[in-house]
């Protein structure tokens, strides 16, 4: 039977830092488990946990506007079950690689699998306990951002105030991460804190990531009276777009999209066309072709390699689709790019 390591973490939120005025103890660790939080600067600390059969490490940063962000990697031979109290904070937990299962002691809140390329978003309830399970032999890389929804609304002048934020993010939900958000999260993971201006770069990228995750869901200025049902439909369309961007090489069918998002197929097609301005099939093709062009012109891959990377079994089928979309063959496009560069 596999070993299961259980521990409980403290509330790593802006409110906790405010109360203590310093870095808090990381957790109440069971026997054989060690947690270290080593300050590298007033606003940056290195995290390291060691437990039977594995370890976790990363960085925790206190940023402007009361935002706390962390990046980390866990690699273990044991199953991990971590619990933490809710803190009434808005949090974004992005899984960049690996898999988690999350849940809470609230009815209807779990367990929910969270795979690579997905994010857990929501405001945790201080009256609840939340759980995260990690599996033995699975390396998990995550990016986490936590902020006070009231302060966020006030300092960034969000239409509708904190009520709009709470309306959008009142409960935990799992959704796909857009391709752009994934790129920004990856850049956060790769920041070297030994280099000059690392914290400034980390803060800039964290704010960029928050914009990517928040902006599509919040009402625009002057639209604070937007109906709740429209916000829900907007989120469904954004989830569909993110899945199409993530799976450009093997686009999900409309039936699969609708099932994953939890919406009627005809409604999804109607709302998607109204908001994005094209059909789901057209959007999927656009992602495929734009990725193909990027692989050809920026990464220098051959036509057969690109065809395979974007999901075509035969490069002749890819060439035909590419020509129909761009009005020229891949070879002609490369020739034009080379001529323009010269």
BELLINQUI-V23959 format. One record per residue. PHI is phi in whole degrees, 0 to 359 (* if undefined). BURIAL is + if it has 24 or more other ideal C-beta (glycine too) atoms within 12 Angstrom, else -. Layout:
PHI;BURIAL / PHI;BURIAL
This chain:
*;- / 290;- / 289;- / 242;- / 262;+ / 246;+ / 206;+ / 236;+ / 266;+ / 277;+ / 286;+ / 272;+ / 235;+ / 304;+ / 295;+ / 297;+ / 296;+ / 296;- / 290;- / 270;- / 72;- / 205;- / 287;+ / 278;+ / 295;- / 291;+ / 194;+ / 267;- / 270;- / 288;- / 303;- / 85;- / 238;+ / 234;- / 241;+ / 233;- / 236;+ / 255;- / 296;- / 259;- / 198;- / 305;- / 243;+ / 228;+ / 225;+ / 266;+ / 258;+ / 209;+ / 236;+ / 231;- / 211;+ / 306;+ / 88;- / 182;+ / 202;+ / 221;+ / 208;+ / 172;+ / 226;+ / 237;+ / 231;+ / 262;+ / 251;+ / 293;- / 62;+ / 71;+ / 268;+ / 242;+ / 228;+ / 216;+ / 232;+ / 198;+ / 222;+ / 244;+ / 220;+ / 216;+ / 265;- / 247;+ / 283;+ / 247;+ / 234;+ / 251;+ / 235;+ / 207;+ / 286;+ / 294;+ / 223;+ / 62;+ / 257;+ / 277;+ / 227;+ / 236;+ / 243;+ / 263;+ / 262;+ / 271;+ / 211;+ / 93;+ / 206;+ / 232;+ / 234;+ / 241;+ / 184;+ / 209;+ / 274;- / 262;- / 303;- / 85;- / 246;+ / 141;+ / 283;- / 236;+ / 287;- / 233;+ / 262;+ / 303;+ / 89;+ / 235;+ / 227;+ / 261;+ / 237;+ / 157;+ / 256;+ / 282;+ / 270;- / 295;- / 271;- / 242;+ / 247;+ / 244;+ / 235;+ / 225;+ / 248;+ / 243;+ / 259;+ / 298;+ / 81;- / 247;+ / 276;+ / 242;+ / 247;+ / 226;+ / 235;+ / 232;+ / 231;+ / 231;+ / 209;+ / 276;+ / 299;+ / 291;+ / 292;+ / 301;+ / 295;+ / 288;- / 282;- / 250;+ / 51;- / 284;+ / 302;+ / 88;+ / 64;- / 295;+ / 298;- / 294;+ / 295;+ / 293;+ / 294;+ / 283;+ / 237;+ / 294;+ / 222;+ / 293;+ / 216;+ / 249;+ / 216;+ / 285;+ / 265;+ / 293;+ / 301;+ / 293;- / 297;+ / 298;+ / 296;- / 294;+ / 298;+ / 297;+ / 295;+ / 297;+ / 296;+ / 267;- / 293;+ / 263;- / 284;+ / 275;- / 269;- / 299;- / 63;- / 299;+ / 295;+ / 297;- / 296;- / 296;+ / 294;+ / 298;- / 290;+ / 296;+ / 295;+ / 297;- / 296;+ / 298;+ / 299;- / 298;+ / 277;+ / 272;+ / 304;- / 294;+ / 258;+ / 267;+ / 293;+ / 289;- / 304;- / 85;- / 242;- / 293;- / 268;- / 303;- / 299;- / 301;- / 299;- / 290;- / 297;+ / 297;- / 294;+ / 298;+ / 297;+ / 296;+ / 294;+ / 296;+ / 296;+ / 297;+ / 300;+ / 297;+ / 294;+ / 294;+ / 291;+ / 290;+ / 248;+ / 298;+ / 278;+ / 211;- / 303;+ / 293;+ / 289;- / 299;+ / 297;- / 293;- / 302;+ / 299;+ / 294;- / 294;+ / 274;+ / 84;- / 216;+ / 295;- / 301;- / 295;- / 293;- / 297;+ / 297;+ / 292;- / 292;+ / 298;+ / 297;- / 294;- / 273;- / 271;+ / 91;- / 209;- / 283;- / 298;+ / 297;- / 295;- / 292;+ / 298;+ / 296;+ / 300;+ / 299;+ / 297;+ / 289;+ / 294;+ / 294;+ / 298;+ / 298;+ / 297;- / 294;+ / 288;+ / 270;- / 256;- / 256;- / 69;- / 284;- / 287;- / 299;+ / 296;- / 295;- / 297;+ / 304;+ / 295;- / 295;+ / 261;+ / 98;+ / 259;+ / 283;- / 236;- / 293;+ / 293;- / 294;- / 296;+ / 300;+ / 295;- / 295;+ / 298;+ / 295;- / 296;- / 282;+ / 263;+ / 82;- / 203;- / 284;- / 304;+ / 298;- / 294;- / 297;+ / 297;+ / 296;- / 295;- / 298;- / 295;- / 295;- / 296;- / 294;- / 289;-
